[in-house]
Amino acid sequence: MIGVWTAVLALSILAYVLLDGLVLGVGILMAFTPEEGRRQRMLSTVGLLWDGNEAWLIGAGAVMWGAFPIVFTTLMSAFQLPIMLMLAGLVVRRIACVCRFKFKTGGWMWDAGFCCGSLVAAVMQGVMVGGLVDGLPLSGNSYVGGDFGWISLFATVCGIGLCFGYGLLGACWIFHKSEGDPRDDARQFVEHVAGGLLAFFTFLFLYALVGDYRVMSRWLDQPYLLAIPVTGTVASFLLSATMRYPRDDLALYTAMMVFAVGFATLVTSFWPYMIPFSITIDAGAAAPARLATMVPYGAFALPVMALYTINNHTIFRRKSRRRRTTASRQNGLHSETDGSFFARHVLPLISGRRTHRWSQLREQTTSCEDEVADRDVSAARGGAGRPPARSDH
């Protein structure tokens, strides 16, 4: 039973990192995009997906609280400040994203809020991982490092490195979901953040080698484990090739593979410890009776979150196009959205309120993109011949 909940926790964390990481990456990259129109198109690619991604973070926290209470208590004591800052960043990002779609004015302010919230959340997540790997001051199972015992050079560099990693996911997502100028910008972003990520991995290797960490002995004693980071290296080289391949989704999948390999490397390095060299999985797990009590909740919640995530990405799977045809805009056609299986068969079975919510979200994205497209075309023509505005229904 302990192994089952360990796997559930690992998959929940990985799902959050991959899904919400690309949203955080888009927010970080928006800080390096000076034109408001391009920022708006970048935001439209993720503006309706972030709420479902955060459910995986909540699920991971719930699993750790229920199945590994000792580990949960220790981490909450050690990382109280970065956790609060991370949650504050996610809240600011949420407010900024909603306001960006609802209000016509103050776009730069909501963009800045989305960027800052994403950056703070990403940095704090990386700092917590770095502090955990670098080692926490513990006395038994109790944290004794004070409010800032988790701060170190290694943790700070990990916070910056995770921003590069999320930026890579965000750039590949924009490359997959956009056309025109945002797609060209995304290709350049991939080149820049990939270089920063390579420098970060080089630092990690040298830091672990010079610091004579205990984790190095595991890799040296079991060299077959080196196949995991080698796989990540191969995926990194494949990423540059997939950027020029006709199927633009391959770049996104390759970037996710790089993250998955990095996560597997981290887990393998410290197995079977949940808090490196202090608390093992068995020592931190709850009693068998408590683990068995959690099974019905896990069997219900996890499939629901998975289906919700698949439903979300299926409904909003179409590209963020720079310009639609006049007929499509007048008739409100969305061939890639309305033609999906979920939109045609599943949504009609859901309540009218839920269906109305999806319709509103689709209309918000459409209105946002059409407004930017009209502004771009008007600027290109010198203000003359502005295409007709979208009529309200």
Secondary structure by P-SEA (a helix, b strand, c coil): caaaaaaaaaaaaaaaaaaaaaaaaaaaaaaacccaaaaaaaaaaccccccccaaaaaaaaaaaaaccaaaaaaaaaacaaaaaaaaaaaaaaaaaaaaaaccccaaaaaaaaaaaaaaaaaaaaaaaaaaaaaccccccccccccccccccaaaaaaaaaaaaaaaaaaaaaaaaccccaaaaaaaaaaaaaaaaaaaaaaaaaaaaaaaccaaaaaaaaccccaaaaaaaaaaaaaaaaaccccccaaaaaaaaaaaaaaaaaaaaaccccccccccccccccccaaaaaaaaaaaacaaaaaaaaaaaaaaaacccccccccaaaaaaccccccccccccccccccccaaaaaaaaaaaaaaaaaaaaaaaaaaaaaacccccccccccc
